Amino acid sequence: MNEIVFFLERREATYLSRLRSLVDINSGLDNPAGRDRILAQLEIVYKTLGFACERVARPGDMTHLVARRPATKPDAPKVLILGHFDTVYDSTSSFQTFSEQGPWLAGPGVGDMKGGLVVAQAALEALYHVGHLGDFDWVCCHNADEEIQSPTSRELIEQCAADRDLCLDFEIGRKTGAVVRSRSGVGRFFVTVHGKSAHAGMDHGAGVNAIVGLAKIIVQLAELTDPSRGTTVNVGVVKGGTKRNVVPDEAKAEVDVRVQTLDEGERIERRVREICKGEPVPGARVELVGGIGRPPWQRNSACDKLIAHFQRVADEHGIKLGAEDTGGGSDANFTAVLGIATIDGLGPVGEKPHTFDERIQRHSVVERAKLVALALLTYKPDRDGSVADPRDVN
């Protein structure tokens, strides 16, 4: 509808101002007060549109937001909107403010994913403006812990997704303009080897070297990487020891795992646990925490059909819209593996998230909002009674 296009284009300055306000609020993991300020701003828009908002408190100073608005007509499509408001930039980061750089907008979380939050709410406002917001049954879930694999919000997301026809996730759009059609599964493991300290010269034999024990484990973990399967096991952080002349009694490693299938995720997790059993060196004890926190989102027919619909609408309105597979994980992994038609990367087109060069294309804020609103207006849910199989790879 032309009125949607006109409405959004007239309000571009409003959306950029809203984005600036969100980006200028630090919402890192160490800043619950900042995250609460983000929630307050999101709630203002939702309540104006007639949504009921609920804050959901979880351990670790994590508070998530669920906004609901029932449909005003029967058999309406049931839509889930996902978008996290935490960022990787803590309150001590030197990267704290929004800036305009010609055709680019930069700042912490501008793409990942405060820009996506602005796009989602702009699309809702456009549908409200043309009198069609009530044509859909809405659940919007915004979480505070996505950047650490959503440990306190996964259950909430899955509850919100339980009866939905489709899920729209507003992570940053690929730099090519593409949306996301599949994602790797992601795991995090924390390995701690406990040894026994001793003087390295006078009493070396009485010690148990935790670093040596961890080193033996690290070699085995690295060997799990298998490019032919698309599996990577990366030991990214190693810490241990206190002094050169002291046998170290503790050593730690943080391990990142990426897998492409559910079966491979199960295999890798099993192998990691096997490697960390027993004593890597005599007298050492190994402590292992973690697992595959995000199941892999494999391509399937339900998601591909939804993406194809968005691509048809994009073509009609002169918007280039490809679809890509990515090694990064998101909360869309959770909904896709439940068999819900899911599309991700609907946020503004951008690049370099998680760096001090994070930025998005200015024009894509309104462009993405247009796409979402227009695609939803012509969307018809596929309710043939079947559930998409997450292993149904095209």
ABEGO torsion letter per residue (X at the ends): XAAAAAAAAAAAAAAAAAAAAAAABBABAABAAAAAAAAAAAAAAAAAAGBBBBBBBBBGGBBBBBBBBBBABBGBBBBBBBBBABBABBAABABABBBBBEABBBEBGAAOAAAAAAAAAAAAAAAAAAGAAAABBBBBBBBAAAAAGGAAAAAAAAAAAAABABBBBABBBBAAGBBBABBBBBBBBBBBBBBBBBBAAAAAAABBBAAAAAAAAAAAAAAABBAAAGBBBBBABBBEEABAABBBABBBBBBBBBBABAAAAAAAAAAAAAAABEBABBGBBBBBBEEBABBBBBBBAAAAAAAAAAAAAAAAAGBBBBBBBBABBBAAAAAAAAGBBBBBGABBBBBGBGBAABBBBAAAAAAAAAAAAAAAAABBBBBAGBBBBAABBX
